[in-house]
Amino acid sequence: MLKSLFPIILLVAAVLGSCKKPQKVIYYSKSYYTMKSTPFGKANFFTESRTVTAIQITEGAVWVGTNKGLLQFGHDFSVKQIMTKNEGLPSNNILALAWQGDTLFAGTSGGLAVFSHGSWQNKSLPMEGRITSLAATDKGGIWVGLNSGLVFHAFGRFLVYKKGVHVTTLKISSDGKTYVGTEKSGLWRCEQGSCSDMNIGLTSVTALESHGKSLWIAGKVPDGSGKIKLISGSKRYTYVTDDPIDWLQSFKDSIMFYSGGSVYNMVPCAMKSAKGFKLKAKGTAPCYFANINSTKFPPKMTVVTQARNYLWVGTGSLGVARFDGTQ
């Protein structure tokens, strides 16, 4: 009888002990879920039933934010650790990630947290609101977009750039300019303590991407269709799509977009590889075809990023697939 009770006593002691101090980070062996496939290859970074909400690639790890915690993978697909509120996060619902130096910034539904030297530290923002996006500058700063405004963090201090706007997406271009997409206030460019409206004729911005010296902007219009804006130097062009654009991504010298459950590559009409359907262009906009890159695929492709010559695609339940452009 005493023998059978001994494991139970140990279990109770372990549970009571975990209430007094943060749970020790669990290190997992190599993932066994490498056969789950997407149109972009195997979802080698498998997140079980979690929805992928953010991806951050660093030299030593693949950080995957989900609605049930933060996962750290090795580039060999092994699961290194799963972090939740037990490890110090303010919430298990990760909304955005950014890497600055040797520090990981995580926007969660419970606020902003910073992971450095093996531990989490929560940051108090100068305004209330839900974090929607994060972007790191090459000079040590972090932009924090919220559904209530825009904040910049540098040298341990916060600066409020805008209040009363719902930030949907952030993009820092190759020349260091910060572009801010909003839900109802269009596109803004922020620098040196202030923001200016770019007046692009698009109220609701859903995605931003820089490609060379050009800026691509996606948005939705009241009738439910989508719109793509191209800013190239002093020129501005407009394209119309049947469905709203969920994301834009520069990859392998072209622009990709996700709309209506499918991924497309934008290809200039003059190229021999141009096929698919011609984008509806307004005025003198350059001619582009939208080549379908994948068939409609459940679950939804939730987030995408480009790093280390790969495209990293997050999904609603399978995890993250790493695509090299050939498989």
Buried (B, 14 or more C-beta within 10 A) or exposed (E): EEEEEEEEEEEEEEEEEEEEEEBEBEEEEEBEBBEBEBBBBBBBBBBEEBBBBBBBBBEEBBBBBBBBBBBBBBBEBBBBBBBBBBBBBBBBBBBBBBBBEEBBBBBBEBBBBBBEEEEBEBBEBEBEBBBBBBBBBEEEBBBBBBBBBBBBBBEEEBEEBBEEBBBBBBBBBEEEEBBBBBBEBBBBBBEEEEBEEBEBEBBBBBBBBBBEEBBBBBBBEEEEBBBBBBBBEEEBBBBEBEBBBBBBBBBEEBBBBBBEBBBBBBBEEEEEEBEBEEBBBEEEBBEBBBBEBBEEBEEBBBBBBBEEEBBBBBBBBBBBBBBEEEE
